[in-house]
Amino acid sequence: QWMGRQQGTTGDRTKFAKAFNQRAALKCGQEPPPQAVEVAKRLNIDVEVIQAIAQVESGGRTGVVVRFEAHVWHRKASATEKAKIPYTDPGVTPPFSRVKSESDIGAFNRAYAINKKLAIQVTSFGAYQVLGQVLLDNYGPDPDRALQAYYDDPDGVSYVLLEGWFKTAGGAVKKAAQEKDFVRFAHTYNGPGQKWHYGGAI
């Protein structure tokens, strides 16, 4: 059911099974936060799905959760801007940096000092790790105002970002989440190169 109607190679299905069979960090029946229940109702998605996404994306952490995506910065920034922000290409897919200092809040702050808007756009925010364009769409366009809104209420804004992401992602992705077709959902949420792993993990 959770693999949906996806046709993949044996290797793809192995990735799914490996992630699926990991020891779940979120216990079945664990009480969801009230805001998760509210968002789930508005989206018509089971709240357990909302909880699972947060667990996979951020380990269910609360408070300020920021991941600077250095590989996206290096894809979008000018040559001058790229030279100022380190990025270690892992040489494999997915191409995100595995170096903590290149993806933590310090890396984000360095990028923010160079290009505020772009730094937000290429950074994943909150419990659901939504890229910052959704933050700008909901609290901007001024980047300082948008970032301060997140820092003032990171947990509340996390739900706004998740709901905002679903609104921009389209009905097919929402339907995939409703039907628990997690590979199809992860194709958009995490990218086509990671859909089997993240689909299985969710």
N, C-alpha and C positions, 0 to 999 in steps of 0.2 A: 504493500500500500504506500509506504513512505518513499519508495523509489519511483512511484507513479508509473507512467508508460514510457519512461526513458529507455532508450536503446543504447547500451554502452558496451565497450569491450570487456573482456574478462578482467583486465587490469582496473578498469573503471569500477566495476562491481566489487572488486577486492578492496579498493579505496573506501567505498561505501561501507562494506561489511566491517572493515577495520575500525572506522570511526564509530559505526553503530554499536560495535561490541565493546567499546571502551566503558569503563566503569562510570556510570552517570554521576555527575557531581550534584545534580538537582534531584532530590527525592520526590517520588510520586506523591501527590497529595500535599506537597509543601504549600503553605498558605501564601497566596499571591498578594503583592501590595495592592491597596485600593485603586491606585492610579492605573495599574496594569489591568485590573478588572474593568475599569471605565473605558480604557482604550480598546480592549478586546470587544466590549459590547458595541462600541461605535463602529469598529471595523468588521464586526460579525465574524471574529476569529476566536477560536477557543483560547482561553487565557493561558492554558498550559503551553500553547505554541508561543505566545508572547514571552512567557517565562523561559522557555527553552532557548529562544533567540538570544535573550540577555545572557543566559548562562554560557552559551557558546561564544558569544562575541566579547564578553568582558569578565567572565567568571561570576556574573551576577553582582559585581562590585557596585557600590554606591559612591556618591561624591564625585569629584572631578576625575574623569577618565579620558585621557587624551592620547591618541597615537598619531604622530606626524608621519605621513606616508612619503618618505624621501624619494621613492621611485616615481611617484606621481609629480612631485615638485620638479624633478629632473626631466620629466616629460613635457612639462608646461612652462617652466621658467625660461627667462632669457639666458643667454650664455654667461653674462656677468653674474646673474643671480645664482645660476647653477654652481659656478666656481666658488661661491661663498658657503655653500651648504654641502657637507660630505654625504656621499652615498656609496655604499659598498654593494655592488651588483653581485648577488649570490651565484649567478650563472645558471640558475634553474628557475622553473616555473612553480609557484608565483614569484615574481621578481622583487618582492619587498625586501628591504634590508633586515638582516638578522642581528645587526649591531644595535644594542639598546640605546646607546648615546645618539644614534642617528634617527631614533623614532620616539624618544621620550618627550616630556614637556619642555625640557631644555632645548631640544632641537626645534620644537615648534616656536619657542620664544625667539630663537635666533632668526628663524625664517620670518617671523612676524615683524621683526625690526627692519627687515629688508623690503617685504611686500605684504602688507597686512591682509589684503583681500585674498591673494593667492594662497598665503599660508593657511588661512581658514578653509579655503576650498579644498585643499589637499590633506586636510587633517580629519581623522575620525573622532567624533565626540560622543561621550555619554555611554550609558550602559549598553546601548544597541549599536554603538560604533558607526554612526551615520556620518557620511562625509559632509563637510561644513557648508556646502552650498545651501543645504536645507536650513542651516542655522541662519545664514544671511537672508534667505527667502522669508523666514519667519520673524527675525529680530533686526534685520538690517534695513537699508543697505549699508549703513555706516558700520564698518568692521569693529570699531571700539565698542559701540553700543551693543552689537550682537555678542561679542565675546564676554562683555560684562554681564549680560543677561544670563549667559551660561554659567559663569562663575558664581553669580548670585544664587542660582537655584539649579545646580547640575542634575539633580534627580528629576525634578519637575520638567526641565527642558528636555531631558532624555526622551520622555514620552511624547513631547511635542515633535521632536525630531523623528521619532519612529512613525508617528501618524502622518507627518508631513512627507516622509519618504514614501509611504504607501500611496499617498495622494498623487505624487508625481510619477510613481513607477507604473501605474496602469492597472486595469482590471484583471488582466491575466495573472499577474503576480499575486494579487490579493486572492484570487480564486485558488491558486496553487497552495497558499497558506491555509485557506479555508478547507481545502480538500486534503491537506497534509501530504501533498506531493512535494516533498522537501527538496528533491533534486531540482525540480523545475523552479521552485522558489529560490534556491541558492544560486541558480544560474544567473539571476539578476542581482540578488542581494550581495553575493560574494564574488561573482564573475564566473564566466564559463569554464575557466581553467581549474576552478576549485569547487565546482558544484557537487562532485561525487563525495569529496571529503566532508564538506560542510553540510550537505544534505544528510549524510549518515550521522553526523554529529548532532544535528538538531533533532 
